Amino acid sequence: MTMNNRNIREVLKIIDGQKTSDGDGVQLTRLIGTAELNLIDPFLLMDAFGSDKPLDNIGGFPSHPHRGFETVTYMLAGKMRHKDSAGNAGVIAEGGVQWMTAGKGIIHSEMPEQQDGLLSGLQLWVNLPQSVKMTESKYQEYSKDDVPLDQSNPGYSIRVIAGKTQNGVNGVIENSHINPIYWDVKLHENRQFKEIIPAEHNAFLFVLEGNVYVGESQQLVNKGQLALLDMGEALSISSNTASRFIVIAGKPLNEPIARGGPFVMNSQEEIQQAFNDYNSGNLV
């Protein structure tokens, strides 16, 4: 089936996000996980953080627990130093990604470091299905050089963190629960981005630089905006200026969701158990 015969996704809703802070006063914009957009199953939360003001980030995210989901940190500038209760430690630099499966429990800290006066990145929360919420914690962590770059189309390039492009370039992240797509796309001036994504996936995009026009309706999405997409098999995105955007998609889990701060389970009883385990030192 050709691109022209596929249903092209259109914009359902544009989200500007909510300015807030988290951790020890880190300034960020919350795009998913607000009253305006509670979730995009299986994606529970997305924050865009970044500032050229050191005091906006200096406190970082001191030690805190997680259970029942995954966190994805993608650094656009600067570094994020992490350490956890299992003895793991490391640094995610610009262009690097960490896909952490909290599973049954982990306690970790994330401390940002500016580089050349800059710090920015994205953090995404991805739900786990009920059957594996209590799995062992683990990391998938890759540097910029590890992430494949699809340059098969002269109009754009795709840094393929997760998923598979129509040219057959596979991302580095393995996740059979939702078969995610996570692409960092650079679109050249007056060119068009055309890709195929699974029809059953929920999907959205977030504009990092410039602005883009989405679908046959040519809906404008500006820098800093998230566009929730309707269902379909194809993406068609154009721009009259050099632009950069993130495409994220995944298979919905369609399961009950119970949230309690840093824990995401399927019932309030399981949330209470997570707090009990944390308070008693038995989270991990």
Order of alpha helices (4+ residues) and beta strands (2+ residues): beta-beta-beta-beta-beta-beta-beta-beta-beta-beta-beta-beta-beta-beta-beta-beta-beta-beta-beta-beta-beta-beta-beta-beta-alpha
